[in-house]
Amino acid sequence: MKSQWIEYYSGVIKVKVSGRGVERLINRLMRDGVKVWNVKRQGTEAITFYMKYKDVNKLRAAVRTSGCKVRFLEKVGGPFLIRRLRTNSGFFTGGALFLAVLMFLSNMVWGIEIKGASPATEYQIRKHLDDMGVKKGKLQFFIGSPEAVQRELTNAIQALTWVGVELKGTTYHFQVVEKNEPEKVEYYSPRHLVAAKKAIIVDMFIEKGEPVVNVNDHVKPGQLLVSGIIPKDDGEETVPAQGEVLGKTWYKTVVELPLTSSFQVFNGNEKKKYYVKIGGFSIPVWGFGKNEYKEFEKETNETALRFLVWELPIAFVDSTFREREKVTRIYSTDEAIKKAKEMARIDIKSSLHEDAIIKGEKVLHQSIENDKVNLITHFEIIENIAEGQPIIQGDEE
Amino acid sequence: MAKNWSQLVRNWMTHKMDLPHDVMMDLPRITMIGQIHIYIENHQGLLAFSDSEVRLLLKQGQLLVKGQAFVIKTVLPEEILLEGKVDQVIYIND
């Protein structure tokens, strides 16, 4: 009685005994040390009682000699529960399998949507995504973060200026901005073209307006190049002057380059570690041991497991440790000068319009002081020097 | 004659040494809680059991419990706990 719960776990049966001499049977059980409880009389020749499932063999032995009939009415408790679970195991495995499949499908890519791209670019993007492994039916774990996809797409497809990658549930959304958008029709108000810089005019392509300078003319900043006022039979007409005036201009750049410089590089050694993260707790799965790199950079990627639309607090984490090395670069004098010239060229190009051409260059000054190369270079550039200047109505020239 | 003699000695000893009678003399110890529970220790076996009557064998004679709606809550060797409504407890001496 005191330990009903413990008995429940080991199994309890309700027995109905019928026949003459049931009392003798109970005495026998008592002597054999079988615990029996809740004995009730059922009619004249039968009793029911509860006993432990463990003692059922002792009951059998006792019944054999007594000449009573025994029926088991109820079976409750642990062993019977387990047996029932086993017979119904199909149902449970089905349920578990359902959850597993649902989980599996929740972590798949089910759709790729591309917005803002022309059909040709969209086709290109889709093809490239296929090559990258981003397609319907792929698991998200093997794809990598949206940032990585974005980086790779922008690098691989030239026509893209920017692509936004977003993972919403099981669908990838790509927001595309293309480089060559249809050109906007420019509208200009009536204007003149004036010189933006001091230059010698090399060539002129005038679409509209009246040129007032000639090739080989020397112009100063602000000087009128093309007039927007065209004389006509009856007075004059103002138009927006358009065209290119190519002029020779001069620039000076100063480059300073140290002979010795040190910087960090990766030497190619790396170690990968994989974890399963549950809540805030990481369990290493692969890649054990400490990394023995003195200087390293750690990159961690975390992919959360999803269930339907929710992100579970379970995530796969892979981290990469890359060894870093300090490298000291020492230029010889010749190398340093060559490098400095290159740098000067890059420097000048970055400050000019992309149509500009470097016509010639001349080193004005070159010196090596305090382990540094100082280089002053003079560049001759051919570029468009025309700049619009609106004609204010009523302003007479 | 010899059995009576040993009985007498035991009776005398328990009286003189102040020992519990049920231990020394193999007598049943019966505990009742109102009418609803009866707890009998030191019995020798169950003779008859029905809704209204339970007959137990003792070392000497029998014990008859009469009442209504009897249920044996626990049976252990030498111990029995009976539940129901107890009306009478009768010693039967042969």
Contacts between the chains, C-beta under 8 A, distances in Angstrom:
chain1	res1	chain2	res2	distance
A	1	B	73	6.8
A	1	B	74	5.9
A	22	B	49	7.4
A	23	B	46	4.8
A	23	B	47	6.1
A	23	B	48	5.7
A	23	B	49	5.3
A	26	B	46	5.3
A	26	B	49	7.2
A	26	B	72	8.0
A	26	B	75	6.2
A	27	B	45	4.5
A	27	B	46	5.3
A	29	B	75	7.5
A	30	B	45	7.4
A	30	B	46	7.4
A	30	B	75	5.2
A	30	B	76	6.8
A	30	B	77	5.2
A	31	B	77	6.1
A	33	B	77	6.9
A	35	B	74	7.5
A	35	B	75	7.9
A	35	B	76	7.1
A	36	B	72	7.7
A	36	B	74	7.6
A	36	B	75	5.0
A	37	B	72	7.5
A	37	B	73	5.9
A	37	B	74	5.1
A	37	B	75	7.4
A	38	B	71	6.1
A	38	B	72	7.4
A	38	B	73	6.5
A	39	B	49	7.0
A	39	B	71	6.6
A	39	B	72	3.5
A	39	B	73	8.0
A	39	B	75	6.7
A	40	B	71	5.2
A	40	B	72	7.8
A	41	B	49	6.5
A	41	B	50	5.0
A	41	B	51	4.9
A	41	B	70	7.2
A	44	B	50	7.9
A	47	B	49	6.9
A	49	B	72	7.5
